[in-house]
C-alpha cells in the first residue's frame, strides 16, 4: 500500500519507519491508602507516515542534539573550562589551547540547529523536523477532541503505544526500546570519556571513540522508536 511521507511528501510503504505520536486525556489523580497518589488517564496514539530517508534524518538530528549537549560537558570535565576562566593557573599558550577547544566544543550546537532546520545541503536529512508529526491531520483531530500531547501527563514518561499491532519491528518492542536507549547512553558516556582521555594524552582515547561510534550505530538499529 502506497502512502505519502508526512515529512517530505514522497511515497513510502515501510511502516516500521513511521512516527508514532502519543496523546492522553481524562487525567485523574486519587490518593491511596499508603499516602500516595495514583494517577490514571486515557491514552491514544497516531501513526504518522514516514519514509526511510526522513527516519534516518531524524536519527541524525537526535544524534547531533546529544553531541551538542555532550561536547560542552566533556569540555568542562576535561578541566579546560577552568583554564579558560583562570581558575587553574596556566600559561598564555594553555589559554589559547583552551579557547580553541571551547570553539570546537560549541560547534555541534550550530550544526544541530542547521540539521534540525534542514539548512545543510545533504539529501539524507529530513526536510521537516520530528516535531512536525504533531501537525498531522489525525493528530490535530484528536487535539480538537480534547486530547493532549505526550502519551501520559507530566512527569510520567510512558511510551506511545503503536496503534497498529502488525508493526515490522515485532510485537515486543519495549525490550528493544530499553536496550536501545541504554546503548545510546553508553555511547554518549564513551564520547565524554574519549574527550577526557584525549586531553590527558592517553592512547585509550581512540579506542573509546571507536566504541562510542559502534554503540551509537547499534542504538540506531536496536531502538524501534528512533
BELRAFEN-V43803 format. One record per residue. N is the residue number from 1. RES is the residue in one letter. PSI is psi in whole degrees, -180 to 180 (NA if undefined). NEAR is the number of other C-alpha atoms within 8 Angstrom. Layout:
n:N res:RES psi:PSI near:NEAR
n:N res:RES psi:PSI near:NEAR
This chain:
n:1 res:X psi:122 near:3
n:2 res:X psi:134 near:6
n:3 res:X psi:165 near:8
n:4 res:X psi:127 near:10
n:5 res:X psi:131 near:12
n:6 res:X psi:-19 near:10
n:7 res:X psi:-29 near:12
n:8 res:X psi:-1 near:9
n:9 res:X psi:15 near:7
n:10 res:X psi:162 near:7
n:11 res:X psi:141 near:9
n:12 res:X psi:150 near:12
n:13 res:X psi:-14 near:8
n:14 res:X psi:105 near:8
n:15 res:X psi:-20 near:9
n:16 res:X psi:-12 near:8
n:17 res:X psi:-3 near:10
n:18 res:X psi:154 near:12
n:19 res:X psi:124 near:10
n:20 res:X psi:119 near:12
n:21 res:X psi:122 near:14
n:22 res:X psi:144 near:15
n:23 res:X psi:164 near:14
n:24 res:X psi:162 near:16
n:25 res:X psi:179 near:10
n:26 res:X psi:56 near:7
n:27 res:X psi:129 near:10
n:28 res:X psi:126 near:7
n:29 res:X psi:122 near:8
n:30 res:X psi:141 near:7
n:31 res:X psi:151 near:8
n:32 res:X psi:171 near:8
n:33 res:X psi:-21 near:5
n:34 res:X psi:30 near:4
n:35 res:X psi:30 near:6
n:36 res:X psi:-175 near:7
n:37 res:X psi:127 near:8
n:38 res:X psi:123 near:8
n:39 res:X psi:131 near:8
n:40 res:X psi:151 near:8
n:41 res:X psi:163 near:11
n:42 res:X psi:140 near:8
n:43 res:X psi:151 near:10
n:44 res:X psi:164 near:11
n:45 res:X psi:155 near:13
n:46 res:X psi:134 near:11
n:47 res:X psi:116 near:11
n:48 res:X psi:124 near:11
n:49 res:X psi:134 near:13
n:50 res:X psi:135 near:15
n:51 res:X psi:173 near:14
n:52 res:X psi:-38 near:9
n:53 res:X psi:-47 near:9
n:54 res:X psi:-34 near:14
n:55 res:X psi:-50 near:13
n:56 res:X psi:-35 near:11
n:57 res:X psi:-38 near:11
n:58 res:X psi:-33 near:13
n:59 res:X psi:-42 near:10
n:60 res:X psi:-42 near:10
n:61 res:X psi:-45 near:11
n:62 res:X psi:-35 near:8
n:63 res:X psi:-41 near:8
n:64 res:X psi:-35 near:13
n:65 res:X psi:-43 near:11
n:66 res:X psi:-39 near:9
n:67 res:X psi:-36 near:10
n:68 res:X psi:-24 near:14
n:69 res:X psi:-40 near:9
n:70 res:X psi:-34 near:11
n:71 res:X psi:-50 near:12
n:72 res:X psi:-35 near:11
n:73 res:X psi:-44 near:9
n:74 res:X psi:-37 near:13
n:75 res:X psi:-44 near:15
n:76 res:X psi:-38 near:10
n:77 res:X psi:-26 near:9
n:78 res:X psi:-11 near:10
n:79 res:X psi:-4 near:8
n:80 res:X psi:-30 near:12
n:81 res:X psi:-39 near:12
n:82 res:X psi:-37 near:10
n:83 res:X psi:-41 near:14
n:84 res:X psi:-39 near:10
n:85 res:X psi:-4 near:7
n:86 res:X psi:12 near:8
n:87 res:X psi:-39 near:7
n:88 res:X psi:139 near:7
n:89 res:X psi:139 near:6
n:90 res:X psi:165 near:9
n:91 res:X psi:174 near:6
n:92 res:X psi:-35 near:6
n:93 res:X psi:-35 near:7
n:94 res:X psi:-37 near:9
n:95 res:X psi:-38 near:11
n:96 res:X psi:-41 near:8
n:97 res:X psi:-40 near:8
n:98 res:X psi:-37 near:12
n:99 res:X psi:-42 near:9
n:100 res:X psi:-45 near:8
n:101 res:X psi:-25 near:10
n:102 res:X psi:-41 near:12
n:103 res:X psi:-42 near:8
n:104 res:X psi:-40 near:8
n:105 res:X psi:-27 near:11
n:106 res:X psi:-13 near:11
n:107 res:X psi:-40 near:9
n:108 res:X psi:-26 near:13
n:109 res:X psi:-53 near:11
n:110 res:X psi:-31 near:8
n:111 res:X psi:-40 near:9
n:112 res:X psi:-42 near:12
n:113 res:X psi:-43 near:8
n:114 res:X psi:-36 near:10
n:115 res:X psi:-41 near:13
n:116 res:X psi:-36 near:10
n:117 res:X psi:2 near:9
n:118 res:X psi:41 near:12
n:119 res:X psi:-19 near:7
n:120 res:X psi:138 near:6
n:121 res:X psi:68 near:5
n:122 res:X psi:121 near:5
n:123 res:X psi:-6 near:5
n:124 res:X psi:-7 near:8
n:125 res:X psi:149 near:13
n:126 res:X psi:135 near:15
n:127 res:X psi:-29 near:9
n:128 res:X psi:145 near:10
n:129 res:X psi:170 near:11
n:130 res:X psi:-33 near:6
n:131 res:X psi:-14 near:5
n:132 res:X psi:-19 near:9
n:133 res:X psi:-26 near:11
n:134 res:X psi:-15 near:8
n:135 res:X psi:3 near:7
n:136 res:X psi:141 near:10
n:137 res:X psi:-38 near:6
n:138 res:X psi:-36 near:7
n:139 res:X psi:-43 near:11
n:140 res:X psi:-33 near:10
n:141 res:X psi:-42 near:8
n:142 res:X psi:-35 near:9
n:143 res:X psi:-39 near:10
n:144 res:X psi:-24 near:7
n:145 res:X psi:7 near:6
n:146 res:X psi:7 near:7
n:147 res:X psi:149 near:10
n:148 res:X psi:154 near:8
n:149 res:X psi:158 near:8
n:150 res:X psi:141 near:10
n:151 res:X psi:-23 near:16
n:152 res:X psi:164 near:12
n:153 res:X psi:152 near:10
n:154 res:X psi:138 near:5
n:155 res:X psi:22 near:4
n:156 res:X psi:131 near:6
n:157 res:X psi:41 near:8
n:158 res:X psi:140 near:6
n:159 res:X psi:150 near:6
n:160 res:X psi:137 near:12
n:161 res:X psi:137 near:9
n:162 res:X psi:122 near:10
n:163 res:X psi:-17 near:8
n:164 res:X psi:111 near:6
n:165 res:X psi:-25 near:6
n:166 res:X psi:52 near:6
n:167 res:X psi:143 near:10
n:168 res:X psi:-20 near:6
n:169 res:X psi:-4 near:7
n:170 res:X psi:159 near:7
n:171 res:X psi:-26 near:7
n:172 res:X psi:84 near:6
n:173 res:X psi:-16 near:9
n:174 res:X psi:-47 near:6
n:175 res:X psi:-39 near:7
n:176 res:X psi:-38 near:11
n:177 res:X psi:-45 near:12
n:178 res:X psi:-45 near:9
n:179 res:X psi:-38 near:11
n:180 res:X psi:-41 near:14
n:181 res:X psi:-40 near:10
n:182 res:X psi:-42 near:8
n:183 res:X psi:-40 near:12
n:184 res:X psi:-40 near:11
n:185 res:X psi:-38 near:8
n:186 res:X psi:-37 near:10
n:187 res:X psi:-40 near:14
n:188 res:X psi:-41 near:13
n:189 res:X psi:-36 near:9
n:190 res:X psi:-34 near:12
n:191 res:X psi:-43 near:13
n:192 res:X psi:-44 near:12
n:193 res:X psi:-36 near:11
n:194 res:X psi:-46 near:13
n:195 res:X psi:-42 near:12
n:196 res:X psi:-44 near:13
n:197 res:X psi:-32 near:12
n:198 res:X psi:-43 near:10
n:199 res:X psi:-23 near:8
n:200 res:X psi:8 near:6
n:201 res:X psi:41 near:6
n:202 res:X psi:141 near:8
n:203 res:X psi:-12 near:8
n:204 res:X psi:-8 near:8
n:205 res:X psi:-43 near:13
n:206 res:X psi:-38 near:8
n:207 res:X psi:-44 near:8
n:208 res:X psi:-29 near:12
n:209 res:X psi:-46 near:11
n:210 res:X psi:-39 near:8
n:211 res:X psi:-41 near:10
n:212 res:X psi:-45 near:14
n:213 res:X psi:-40 near:9
n:214 res:X psi:-39 near:9
n:215 res:X psi:-39 near:12
n:216 res:X psi:-39 near:12
n:217 res:X psi:-44 near:8
n:218 res:X psi:-38 near:10
n:219 res:X psi:-41 near:13
n:220 res:X psi:-25 near:10
n:221 res:X psi:-25 near:8
n:222 res:X psi:-47 near:10
n:223 res:X psi:117 near:13
n:224 res:X psi:-14 near:10
n:225 res:X psi:-6 near:6
n:226 res:X psi:NA near:7
